[in-house]
């Protein structure tokens, strides 16, 4: 399954991108999950981890 995160601060553009991606992936019969976020912070504090074995708090503490 393909998992896609879309991030845009403009709700209209975010919805448009998600719909376009939905149409393309459906045409190719790809199993997918699209998650939309209005900010990078929203993505990072969500349960959609870029690094599934770590959470954002752990990544931030490693930077120090």
N, C-alpha and C positions, 0 to 999 in steps of 0.2 A: 504494500500500500504506500502510496505517495502522500506525504504530509507536507502541506504548504502553509507558511505563515505570510500574511500580507500585512504590511504596516504602512499607513498613510494618515496624515493628520486631517485630511479632508474626507468627510464621511461619504460624500457623493463619489469621489474618485475611488475610495476604498470599495464601495459597493460595485462600482463599474468594473474594477479590476477583478473582483471575486466572480462576478457574473461572466466575464470574458473567459476567465480561467475554467470556470465550471463548464462552459460550452465546449471549449477545446478538449478538456479531459474527457468529457462525456462522449464526444465524437469518436475518440480513440479507445473508448471503453476501458479507461484506466480507473482502478479503484483509488480513491483519493479522499483526503480530509483537508478542507480549507479552513483556516482560522484567521480571522481578521482582527487587527488591532489599530487603535487610533493614535498610539504613540509607542516608541521603543520601550519606555518604562512599563507600559501596560503589558507588552509582550514579555518583558523580563520578569515581572512579578507574577505572571500567570503560571499555570501548571504546564505550560508548553516550554519545556527547557530546551535550549540549544544543545546543552551538554546533559543528557539524561542522567548521568551518574553523579552530577553535582547540582546544587541549587545556587541561585544567584547570590545569596548571602555568603556562601562558601567561596565563590569566585571573587567577590569583592574583598573578602578578608585576605585572600592570597595576594592581592595587589599591594597590600600594605607592607 
